[in-house]
Amino acid sequence: MRIIAQTRTEFSGTHKGASIDIQREPDGTYYIIVKARDGSYLYDGWAPKHVTNMRLAKIEALRGAKII
């Protein structure tokens, strides 16, 4: 996974040509968007409740988009 930008509450990166954007909301939930090179969405939604940190959110993004 290539990191483009990262803060405590946001992540932007790429993996296998897909773009990954993750935002941590004030309530501790994570919203994940993963797009393929052609712009189609591979994942667009809230992470499950067991995702409690950015590392788990990144793993969820890869698994949910099926790009591991």
C-alpha positions as CSV (number, residue, x, y, z in Angstrom):
1,M,0.0,0.0,0.0
2,R,1.4,3.4,-1.0
3,I,0.6,6.3,1.3
4,I,-0.2,9.6,-0.3
5,A,-1.3,11.5,2.8
6,Q,-2.1,10.4,6.4
7,T,-3.2,12.1,9.6
8,R,-4.8,10.7,12.7
9,T,-8.3,11.0,11.2
10,E,-7.7,10.6,7.4
11,F,-5.8,8.3,5.1
12,S,-5.3,8.6,1.3
13,G,-3.3,6.0,-0.6
14,T,-3.2,3.5,-3.4
15,H,-2.9,-0.3,-3.7
16,K,-2.7,-2.3,-6.9
17,G,-3.9,0.7,-8.9
18,A,-6.9,1.4,-6.7
19,S,-7.3,4.6,-4.7
20,I,-8.2,4.3,-1.0
21,D,-9.7,7.1,1.1
22,I,-10.6,6.6,4.7
23,Q,-12.0,9.1,7.2
24,R,-12.4,8.6,10.9
25,E,-15.6,10.4,12.1
26,P,-15.8,12.2,15.5
27,D,-17.9,9.2,16.9
28,G,-15.0,6.8,16.1
29,T,-16.5,5.2,13.0
30,Y,-14.7,4.9,9.7
31,Y,-15.9,5.7,6.3
32,I,-14.1,3.9,3.4
33,I,-14.0,4.6,-0.3
34,V,-12.0,2.5,-2.7
35,K,-12.1,3.2,-6.4
36,A,-10.6,1.2,-9.3
37,R,-8.5,2.9,-12.0
38,D,-11.6,3.3,-14.2
39,G,-13.4,5.2,-11.4
40,S,-15.8,2.4,-10.4
41,Y,-16.4,1.9,-6.7
42,L,-14.9,-1.2,-5.1
43,Y,-16.0,-0.2,-1.6
44,D,-18.1,2.8,-0.5
45,G,-19.5,2.7,3.0
46,W,-19.1,2.5,6.7
47,A,-16.6,0.0,8.2
48,P,-18.0,-2.6,10.5
49,K,-18.2,-1.9,14.2
50,H,-15.1,-4.1,15.0
51,V,-12.9,-1.6,13.0
52,T,-11.7,0.6,15.8
53,N,-8.4,2.1,14.5
54,M,-6.9,3.2,11.2
55,R,-4.8,0.0,10.8
56,L,-8.0,-2.1,10.9
57,A,-9.7,0.3,8.6
58,K,-6.9,-0.1,6.0
59,I,-7.2,-3.9,6.2
60,E,-11.0,-3.7,5.9
61,A,-10.6,-1.5,2.8
62,L,-8.4,-4.1,1.1
63,R,-10.5,-7.0,2.1
64,G,-13.8,-5.3,1.3
65,A,-12.6,-4.2,-2.1
66,K,-11.1,-7.7,-2.7
67,I,-7.7,-6.2,-3.6
68,I,-5.5,-8.1,-1.1
